[in-house]
Amino acid sequence: MSPRSEELPRRRTRIADRINALVWRLPAPRRARALLSQLVYRNPSIQPERVIETLLALDLAGVAVIVIGGWGIDALLGRQLRSHSDLDLIVDQRQFDRAPGALRGLGFTLWNHDPAPGAIGE
């Protein structure tokens, strides 16, 4: 893959991240923001190398994670069954504050942080 063809998915992701940052700042119920986010955000496939790079960065930052979802199934089987556009992780709440800093070094941004997840009335 040429450097130019590798840049296109990154550019799309950066644009989608910026749009989602705006979506998550809307004065709307969380569920409405989540649905709107799904409409505007289409992430390119994550390559296995990127998953490993992400897990290593979190490990180096002292953040223990559990891989769930599609990549979790693939990890259990020892092979990739299909392409994945996200990486689902469970992080211990006591270690969560270290995760964004570790991921920021890889170019990730925290765009859908909900300071009160599961708050009543949303």
Number of C-alpha atoms within 10 A of each C-alpha: 5 6 7 8 9 10 11 12 14 14 11 15 17 16 13 17 22 14 15 21 17 14 20 20 13 12 9 12 11 17 10 15 19 15 11 14 20 11 9 13 16 14 16 15 13 14 12 14 9 12 15 11 13 18 20 14 19 20 14 11 16 13 20 16 17 11 18 15 13 17 24 16 14 15 14 11 10 9 11 16 12 9 13 16 13 15 16 14 15 11 16 12 8 8 13 14 12 13 19 15 16 21 18 12 11 13 9 15 15 12 15 16 10 11 7 7 9 9 9 6 6 10
